[in-house]
């Protein structure tokens, strides 16, 4: 699974996509004939570009990507995009002179590809000479492939890997290596599979899952023959990510995000538009205080965000510390109904529309609970590799509401990780159906 490491790197892809779309629209205005100048054609132009880029993986360029791979992606992108423009012209007949279309595609390709290569080279220079955008790494193992890998990252500083230390598990315990990673804020671990035991591999996987770090394997020859997972190449050196999930694929991310926007928009327009003022009046009539309750929660990559709910309790100082329990005296009469029907969660559709939550995903916990169980329950933080959800698989299988024992939270994590590794749009639809069904039938732990 790819992680976003670095303070600003996560903004680079959205900025480049936005730039490309702006260039495309401006050139369409300047070059394409008057017949094309319609809003819906511009929208189609941008939407089709994004769809094609997901197919060609045009924006999946990483520090270890080769120049020839960027060229291949660019050729595939503009070939499919050109076919799309020609098909659009055949449908709407906005240009009789195909030289105009050729000029538009040619100038667009020249500017976008030139900027793409310029950014790629700028980042290489930035890493090599200004020591920016670096990732601190260690290498664990002592064989031919690890030696080749160390030579590669040492002789290619433009890749931005700062090698801090090499360990040999023959001489060093795996837990000593983990302690070093914690003390020196290591971003990535490169682990040789040559002569590495299953227990050692499990120890490192548990560490990265519990600390939102990245683990990659350096495979031996026999591993190369049998491996079924995705493989990256640093030069000619094969590297295998320790975990891959369906939502690592940008196309799946796009599908899930489009679904989230579409679904949340429908709920906000057709339900929240009349439900919010109605519940607001009832809340104000019963108790003093705000209509909405805002609480800090941990989301994607363990970043904090404000989670919205309808207020279901009397205003109290412990609302951010103590979760609701059965027969909790803080809960109002209206709040009991809101919680029983899950209507108190409805404002989180605004969180979904904004983008810090999804309709379906692991439920976010209160900050103090997250900090407590992150150290107590194995792989707890792994659930933060994807966006939290209004509902989730754990909640539809009996693990919602109050955490009464460690078994509750352990089973929640199992369901969350299963969901993360098995995601599909159909699975999301099934979980939404079960959530609505359970809300109508009522749940024992809905209090």
C-alpha positions as CSV (number, residue, x, y, z in Angstrom):
1,X,0.0,0.0,0.0
2,X,1.3,3.4,-0.9
3,X,1.6,5.9,1.9
4,X,1.7,9.7,1.6
5,X,4.9,10.7,3.3
6,X,5.9,14.3,3.6
7,X,4.2,17.4,4.6
8,X,3.3,18.8,1.1
9,X,3.7,15.9,-1.3
10,X,0.1,14.9,-1.0
11,X,-0.9,18.2,-2.7
12,X,1.4,17.7,-5.7
13,X,-1.0,15.4,-7.7
14,X,-4.1,17.5,-7.2
15,X,-2.2,20.6,-8.2
16,X,-0.9,19.0,-11.4
17,X,-4.3,17.6,-12.3
18,X,-5.9,21.1,-11.8
19,X,-3.1,22.7,-13.9
20,X,-3.6,20.2,-16.7
21,X,-7.4,20.8,-16.8
22,X,-6.9,24.6,-16.8
23,X,-4.5,24.4,-19.7
24,X,-6.8,22.2,-21.6
25,X,-9.8,24.5,-21.2
26,X,-7.9,27.6,-22.0
27,X,-6.5,26.1,-25.2
28,X,-10.0,24.9,-26.1
29,X,-11.2,28.5,-25.8
30,X,-8.3,29.8,-27.9
31,X,-8.0,27.1,-30.6
32,X,-11.3,25.2,-31.0
33,X,-14.1,26.9,-33.1
34,X,-17.1,28.8,-31.8
35,X,-19.3,25.7,-32.1
36,X,-17.3,24.0,-29.3
37,X,-17.7,26.9,-26.8
38,X,-20.5,25.3,-24.7
39,X,-20.3,24.5,-20.9
40,X,-21.3,20.9,-21.3
41,X,-18.6,20.2,-23.8
42,X,-16.0,21.7,-21.5
43,X,-17.3,19.6,-18.6
44,X,-17.2,16.5,-20.9
45,X,-13.6,17.4,-22.0
46,X,-12.4,17.5,-18.3
47,X,-14.3,14.5,-17.2
48,X,-13.1,12.4,-20.1
49,X,-9.5,13.5,-19.5
50,X,-9.7,12.3,-15.9
51,X,-11.3,9.0,-16.9
52,X,-8.6,8.4,-19.5
53,X,-5.9,9.3,-17.0
54,X,-7.2,6.7,-14.6
55,X,-7.1,4.0,-17.3
56,X,-3.5,5.0,-18.4
57,X,-2.3,5.7,-14.9
58,X,-1.0,9.0,-16.3
59,X,-0.6,10.6,-12.8
60,X,0.9,7.6,-11.2
61,X,4.5,8.9,-11.3
62,X,6.8,8.2,-8.4
63,X,10.4,9.0,-7.6
64,X,11.4,5.5,-8.9
65,X,9.5,5.9,-12.1
66,X,11.7,5.7,-15.3
67,X,11.6,8.3,-18.0
68,X,10.6,5.8,-20.6
69,X,7.6,4.9,-18.4
70,X,6.5,8.5,-18.3
71,X,6.8,8.6,-22.1
72,X,4.7,5.5,-22.4
73,X,2.0,6.9,-20.1
74,X,1.9,10.2,-22.1
75,X,1.6,8.5,-25.4
76,X,-1.2,6.2,-24.2
77,X,-3.0,9.2,-22.5
78,X,-3.0,11.4,-25.6
79,X,-3.8,8.6,-28.0
80,X,-7.0,7.7,-26.1
81,X,-7.8,11.4,-25.5
82,X,-7.4,12.1,-29.2
83,X,-9.8,9.3,-30.1
84,X,-12.2,10.7,-27.6
85,X,-12.0,14.2,-29.1
86,X,-12.5,12.8,-32.6
87,X,-15.5,10.8,-31.4
88,X,-16.9,14.0,-29.8
89,X,-16.4,15.9,-33.0
90,X,-18.3,13.1,-34.9
91,X,-21.2,13.5,-32.5
92,X,-21.4,17.3,-32.4
93,X,-19.6,18.3,-35.6
94,X,-17.9,21.4,-34.0
95,X,-14.9,21.3,-36.4
96,X,-14.8,20.5,-40.1
97,X,-11.0,21.1,-40.4
98,X,-9.2,18.3,-38.5
99,X,-6.1,20.5,-38.5
100,X,-7.7,22.6,-35.8
101,X,-8.3,19.5,-33.7
102,X,-4.7,18.3,-34.4
103,X,-3.4,21.7,-33.3
104,X,-5.4,21.7,-30.1
105,X,-4.2,18.2,-29.2
106,X,-0.6,18.9,-30.2
107,X,-0.3,22.1,-28.2
108,X,-2.0,20.6,-25.2
109,X,0.3,17.6,-25.3
110,X,3.4,19.7,-25.6
111,X,2.6,21.9,-22.7
112,X,1.3,19.2,-20.3
113,X,4.1,16.7,-21.1
114,X,6.7,19.4,-20.9
115,X,5.5,20.6,-17.5
116,X,5.2,16.9,-16.3
117,X,8.9,16.3,-17.2
118,X,9.9,19.6,-15.7
119,X,8.3,18.9,-12.4
120,X,9.8,15.4,-12.4
121,X,13.3,16.8,-13.0
122,X,12.8,19.7,-10.5
123,X,12.0,17.2,-7.8
124,X,15.1,15.2,-8.6
125,X,17.2,18.4,-8.3
126,X,15.4,19.4,-5.2
127,X,16.2,16.1,-3.5
128,X,19.8,15.9,-4.8
129,X,21.1,19.4,-4.1
130,X,18.7,20.9,-1.6
131,X,18.0,17.6,0.4
132,X,14.3,18.2,0.3
133,X,11.4,15.7,-0.1
134,X,13.6,13.0,1.5
135,X,12.5,9.7,3.0
136,X,14.5,8.2,5.8
137,X,15.0,4.5,5.3
138,X,16.8,1.5,6.7
139,X,17.8,-1.8,5.0
140,X,17.4,-5.1,6.9
141,X,19.4,-7.9,5.4
142,X,22.9,-8.8,4.2
143,X,22.9,-10.5,0.8
144,X,23.6,-9.7,-2.8
145,X,20.3,-7.9,-3.5
146,X,20.5,-5.7,-0.4
147,X,24.1,-4.7,-1.4
148,X,22.8,-3.8,-4.9
149,X,19.9,-1.8,-3.4
150,X,22.2,0.1,-1.1
151,X,24.6,0.9,-4.0
152,X,21.6,2.1,-6.0
153,X,20.1,4.5,-3.4
154,X,23.6,5.8,-2.5
155,X,24.6,6.5,-6.1
156,X,21.2,8.0,-7.0
157,X,20.6,10.8,-4.4
158,X,18.0,12.3,-6.8
159,X,15.6,9.5,-5.8
160,X,15.5,11.1,-2.3
161,X,16.2,8.1,-0.1
162,X,18.3,8.9,2.9
163,X,19.8,5.6,4.1
164,X,20.3,5.8,7.8
165,X,21.6,2.3,8.6
166,X,21.8,-1.3,7.5
167,X,20.9,-4.2,9.8
168,X,21.6,-7.9,9.7
169,X,19.0,-10.1,11.5
170,X,21.8,-12.6,12.1
171,X,23.5,-10.2,14.5
172,X,20.5,-8.0,15.5
173,X,17.1,-8.8,17.0
174,X,14.1,-7.6,14.9
175,X,12.8,-5.6,18.0
176,X,16.1,-3.7,18.2
177,X,15.6,-2.7,14.6
178,X,12.1,-1.5,15.4
179,X,13.4,0.5,18.4
180,X,15.9,2.2,16.1
181,X,13.1,3.1,13.7
182,X,11.0,4.7,16.5
183,X,14.0,6.6,17.9
184,X,15.1,7.9,14.5
185,X,11.7,8.5,12.8
186,X,12.3,6.1,9.9
187,X,9.8,6.4,7.1
188,X,10.4,3.1,5.2
189,X,11.9,-0.3,5.9
190,X,13.4,-2.4,3.1
191,X,13.5,-6.0,4.3
192,X,15.4,-8.7,2.5
193,X,13.4,-12.0,2.3
194,X,16.6,-14.0,2.0
195,X,16.9,-16.2,5.2
196,X,14.2,-14.1,6.9
197,X,11.8,-16.1,9.1
198,X,8.0,-15.8,9.0
199,X,8.0,-14.6,12.6
200,X,10.5,-11.8,11.7
201,X,8.4,-10.7,8.7
202,X,5.2,-10.7,10.9
203,X,7.0,-8.5,13.5
204,X,7.9,-5.9,10.9
205,X,4.4,-6.0,9.3
206,X,2.8,-5.5,12.7
207,X,5.1,-2.5,13.4
208,X,4.4,-0.7,10.1
209,X,0.6,-1.4,10.4
210,X,0.5,0.0,13.9
211,X,2.7,3.1,13.2
212,X,1.5,4.1,9.6
213,X,5.0,3.4,8.2
214,X,6.0,1.7,4.9
215,X,7.5,-1.8,4.6
216,X,8.9,-3.1,1.3
217,X,10.5,-6.5,0.6
218,X,13.6,-7.2,-1.4
219,X,12.9,-10.7,-2.8
220,X,15.2,-13.5,-3.5
221,X,15.2,-15.4,-6.8
222,X,12.8,-18.0,-5.5
223,X,10.4,-15.2,-4.3
224,X,10.5,-13.7,-7.7
225,X,9.3,-16.9,-9.2
226,X,6.3,-17.4,-6.9
227,X,5.3,-13.8,-6.0
228,X,1.8,-12.7,-7.0
229,X,1.8,-9.2,-5.6
230,X,2.6,-5.9,-7.4
231,X,6.3,-5.3,-8.1
232,X,8.1,-2.0,-8.4
233,X,11.6,-1.6,-9.9
234,X,14.3,0.7,-8.5
235,X,16.5,0.7,-11.6
236,X,16.5,-3.1,-12.2
237,X,16.1,-4.0,-8.5
238,X,12.7,-5.5,-7.7
239,X,10.8,-4.2,-4.7
240,X,7.5,-5.6,-3.3
241,X,5.2,-3.5,-1.1
242,X,4.1,-5.4,2.0
243,X,0.4,-4.6,1.6
244,X,-1.7,-3.7,-1.4
245,X,-5.5,-3.1,-1.3
246,X,-8.2,-2.4,-3.9
247,X,-8.3,1.3,-2.8
248,X,-4.6,1.7,-3.7
249,X,-5.8,1.8,-7.3
250,X,-6.6,5.4,-8.3
251,X,-9.5,4.2,-10.4
252,X,-11.1,2.6,-7.4
253,X,-10.4,5.7,-5.3
254,X,-12.1,7.8,-8.0
255,X,-15.2,5.4,-8.1
256,X,-15.5,5.5,-4.3
257,X,-15.1,9.3,-4.2
258,X,-17.7,9.9,-7.0
259,X,-20.1,7.6,-5.2
260,X,-19.5,9.5,-1.9
261,X,-20.2,12.9,-3.6
262,X,-23.3,11.6,-5.4
263,X,-24.8,9.8,-2.4
264,X,-24.0,12.6,0.1
265,X,-25.4,15.2,-2.3
266,X,-28.7,13.3,-2.6
267,X,-29.0,13.0,1.2
268,X,-28.1,16.7,1.8
269,X,-30.5,18.0,-0.8
270,X,-33.5,15.6,-0.3
271,X,-33.2,14.7,3.4
272,X,-31.0,17.1,5.3
273,X,-32.7,20.2,3.7
274,X,-35.9,19.5,5.7
275,X,-34.7,17.2,8.5
276,X,-32.1,19.7,9.8
277,X,-34.5,22.5,10.7
278,X,-37.0,20.0,12.1
279,X,-34.5,18.4,14.4
280,X,-33.0,21.8,15.3
281,X,-36.3,23.0,16.6
282,X,-36.9,19.9,18.7
283,X,-33.3,20.1,20.1
284,X,-33.8,23.7,21.1
285,X,-37.2,23.0,22.6
286,X,-35.9,20.3,24.9
287,X,-32.5,21.7,26.1
288,X,-30.2,24.6,25.9
289,X,-27.1,24.4,23.7
290,X,-26.0,24.1,20.1
291,X,-27.9,22.1,17.5
292,X,-24.7,20.4,16.2
293,X,-22.1,18.6,18.2
294,X,-18.5,18.9,16.8
295,X,-15.9,16.4,18.0
296,X,-12.2,15.8,17.0
297,X,-11.6,12.4,15.5
298,X,-8.7,10.7,13.7
299,X,-9.2,10.1,10.0
300,X,-7.2,9.2,6.9
301,X,-3.4,8.8,7.8
302,X,-4.3,9.5,11.4
303,X,-5.0,13.2,10.7
304,X,-7.5,15.0,12.9
305,X,-10.8,16.4,11.6
306,X,-14.1,17.7,13.0
307,X,-16.8,15.1,13.0
308,X,-20.4,16.5,13.0
309,X,-23.4,15.1,14.8
310,X,-26.8,16.3,16.0
311,X,-26.4,17.0,19.7
312,X,-28.1,14.2,21.6
313,X,-26.9,15.0,25.2
314,X,-27.2,17.8,27.7
315,X,-24.2,20.1,27.3
316,X,-21.4,18.6,29.6
317,X,-17.7,18.8,30.1
318,X,-17.1,15.1,29.5
319,X,-18.7,14.8,26.0
320,X,-15.2,14.5,24.4
321,X,-13.9,12.1,27.0
322,X,-16.6,9.6,28.0
323,X,-18.6,7.6,25.4
324,X,-22.3,7.1,25.9
325,X,-23.3,4.2,28.0
326,X,-26.6,2.3,28.5
327,X,-29.1,4.6,30.4
328,X,-26.6,7.5,30.3
329,X,-28.2,10.4,32.2
330,X,-26.6,12.9,29.9
331,X,-28.7,11.7,26.9
332,X,-31.9,13.7,26.3
333,X,-35.2,12.2,25.5
334,X,-34.9,13.3,21.9
335,X,-31.3,12.2,21.9
336,X,-32.4,8.6,22.8
337,X,-34.6,8.6,19.7
338,X,-31.9,10.1,17.5
339,X,-29.3,7.5,18.7
340,X,-31.7,4.6,18.4
341,X,-32.4,5.5,14.8
342,X,-28.9,6.7,14.0
343,X,-30.3,10.1,12.9
344,X,-27.7,11.8,15.1
345,X,-25.1,10.7,12.6
346,X,-26.8,12.4,9.6
347,X,-24.7,15.6,9.7
348,X,-21.7,13.5,8.8
349,X,-22.9,13.5,5.2
350,X,-21.4,17.0,5.2
351,X,-18.1,15.4,6.3
352,X,-18.5,13.0,3.3
353,X,-19.2,15.8,0.9
354,X,-16.2,17.8,2.1
355,X,-14.0,14.8,1.8
356,X,-12.7,13.9,5.2
357,X,-15.1,11.0,5.6
358,X,-16.7,8.3,3.3
359,X,-20.2,6.9,3.4
360,X,-18.7,3.5,4.2
361,X,-15.5,2.9,6.1
362,X,-14.1,2.2,9.6
363,X,-16.0,4.3,12.2
364,X,-13.8,7.0,13.7
365,X,-13.3,6.9,17.4
366,X,-12.9,9.7,20.0
367,X,-9.3,10.9,20.2
368,X,-8.7,9.5,23.7
369,X,-10.1,6.1,22.7
370,X,-7.9,6.1,19.6
371,X,-4.8,6.9,21.6
372,X,-5.7,4.2,24.2
373,X,-6.3,1.3,21.8
374,X,-3.5,2.3,19.3
375,X,-1.1,0.9,21.9
376,X,-3.4,-1.9,23.2
377,X,-4.8,-3.5,20.1
378,X,-2.6,-4.9,17.3
379,X,-3.1,-3.3,13.9
380,X,-5.4,-0.6,15.3
381,X,-3.8,2.2,13.2
382,X,-4.0,0.1,10.0
383,X,-7.7,1.1,9.8
384,X,-6.5,4.7,9.2
385,X,-5.1,3.8,5.8
386,X,-8.5,4.6,4.3
387,X,-11.1,7.3,5.1
388,X,-13.4,6.7,8.1
389,X,-17.1,6.1,7.3
390,X,-20.6,7.0,8.6
391,X,-21.2,3.3,8.7
392,X,-19.0,0.3,8.4
393,X,-18.8,-3.5,8.2
394,X,-18.1,-3.8,11.9
395,X,-21.2,-1.8,12.7
396,X,-23.5,-4.0,10.5
397,X,-22.1,-7.1,12.2
398,X,-23.0,-6.2,15.8
399,X,-20.0,-4.1,16.8
400,X,-21.4,-0.6,17.1
401,X,-21.8,1.7,20.1
402,X,-20.1,1.3,23.4
403,X,-16.9,-0.7,23.7
404,X,-17.7,-3.0,26.6
405,X,-14.6,-5.3,26.4
406,X,-11.4,-5.7,24.5
407,X,-13.2,-8.3,22.4
408,X,-15.4,-5.6,20.9
409,X,-12.6,-3.5,19.7
410,X,-10.5,-6.5,18.5
411,X,-13.5,-7.7,16.3
412,X,-14.0,-4.2,15.0
413,X,-10.5,-4.0,13.8
414,X,-10.8,-7.5,12.1
415,X,-13.9,-6.3,10.2
416,X,-12.3,-3.0,9.3
417,X,-9.2,-4.6,7.9
418,X,-11.2,-7.2,6.1
419,X,-13.2,-4.4,4.5
420,X,-10.1,-2.4,3.6
421,X,-8.6,-5.5,1.9
422,X,-11.8,-6.6,0.2
423,X,-13.4,-3.3,-0.9
424,X,-15.8,-3.1,-3.8
425,X,-18.6,-0.8,-4.7
426,X,-21.0,-3.7,-4.3
427,X,-19.7,-4.3,-0.8
428,X,-20.4,-0.6,0.1
429,X,-23.9,-0.9,-1.2
430,X,-24.5,-4.1,0.8
431,X,-23.2,-2.3,4.0
432,X,-25.5,0.7,3.3
433,X,-28.5,-1.7,2.9
434,X,-27.7,-3.5,6.1
435,X,-27.3,-0.2,8.0
436,X,-30.7,1.0,6.9
437,X,-32.2,-2.4,7.7
438,X,-30.7,-2.5,11.2
439,X,-31.8,1.1,11.9
440,X,-35.4,0.2,11.0
441,X,-35.4,-3.0,13.0
442,X,-33.5,-1.4,15.9
443,X,-30.2,-2.4,17.5
444,X,-29.5,-3.4,21.1
445,X,-26.4,-1.2,21.3
446,X,-28.0,1.9,19.7
447,X,-27.9,4.1,22.8
